[in-house]
Amino acid sequence: YVGGPRDAELPSKVLAETYRNIKVLLLADKGDTNFSDRSLLKNLGHWLGMFTLAKNRPILQKHLAVKNLLLEAYLRGQQDMLFVVPFVTKVLESCGQKGCVFRPPNPWTMAILGVLVEIHGLPSIKLNLKFEIEVLCKNLSLELKDILTKSALASADKLRVMQLAGPGDTAALTVVQKPSFYYSDINVTTLAGLKDRLKINADLPLFQNHPGLMSYVRQSVERTVQEFIHPVVERSVKIAATTAEHIIKKDFA
């Protein structure tokens, strides 16, 4: 009925409502006794996968960042993973259907599976979560050992350490190379003099044979930056404003 011709806007409305309910459940209390929300979230995951991936429709990151959802749950702890991991496995189940473009080895699917395999290998992971991941791999005709992992959880741990490190805690932070010049040294109004700050490798054969070209390269870089800086700044401001709007709406939903 949802895919029928009666209401052309009905599928998009149903999908929007699905995303809204998923986000509400993900933000809800994740207590040990909250089995109903956990079960409902799994059902919504199955429905979302059937309504999108099974029909070769992507799950856009602006609607639901599935991989990031797993990483955030890992950083928050076991209780969050009890909700998120089964939800994600149910979403990906639909990738196993014949003719589905998201069927492995689709890169988007394999990246998420890589994070799930890393979670499966955690020593403290609960058995029911391991079982969910193993069932998913079986449904997708994959072996856990054949799925490539990229140490996504280790990278998330490093980010958490850097965020939690205090001002005096330099052991946890990466040493940053001292800049050769500072923001205040550049005339951001006109960007004049930028070419004098550029460092070009004079040992390149081209510049050894034609030393005069270095000045032209500096001028070209400066003109290119001047031409592109205004649209880039406008786009960055628009992205920042849109992101802030979505975060505020999410917090006060």
C-alpha positions, 0 to 999 in steps of 0.5 A: 500500500505504501508504495502504491499510486494512491499518494505519491508523497506517502512513502516520503512521509512514512520514511520521515516519520520512521527516522523521527521515531528512531531518533526519539528511541535512540535519545530515550532512557536506555535502562536495563528494564527498558525491553520494550524500546529495545524491541521496538527499535529492532523492529524499526530497524528491520522496517527501515532496511526493508523500506530503503536498502531492500528497494535500493534506496540509500540511508543518507547520512543527514538522516541517519549516520549508521557507522557513527551511531555504532562508534558513539554507542561504543564510546558511551558503553555497553548499555547503549550498544544493547540498543544500537547494535541489534538495531543496526544488524536489523537494518543491514539484514535487508542487504542480503536480498538478491539484486540489492545494490547494498549487498556485500561487497558494497563499500558502505555496507562493508564499512559498517560490518567492519565496525560490527566485527570490531565490536564482536571482538571486544572481550567485554561484549555481551553474548547476545550482541555477538549472536546478533552480529553472527546471525547478520553475517550468516544472512549475508553469506559472510565469515567474520574472519573475511571482513576487513576491519580498519581499527575504527574503535581504536580511533574513537578511543584516541579521540575520546582521550584527546577530548578528556585530556586537560590543559596540562595533560600533554601525554595524551595529546599528539605533538603539533608542529609549530606553525611557520606563520600565524593567522594574524600575519595574513591580511584576510581582507585582501590576502595580499602578500600570501605568495611570500608565505608559500614554501616551494621545493626548489629541488624539483627538476622543473624549478632547477631548470627554470628558476623563474617559474617559482614566482609565477607559481606563487602568484597563481596560488595567491590569485586562485585563493583570492578567487575561491575564498569568498564562495568557500567562506559562504558555503562554510558559513551556510554549513555551520548555520545549518548544522547548528540549527539541526543540533538545536532542533534535536536537543529541543525535540 
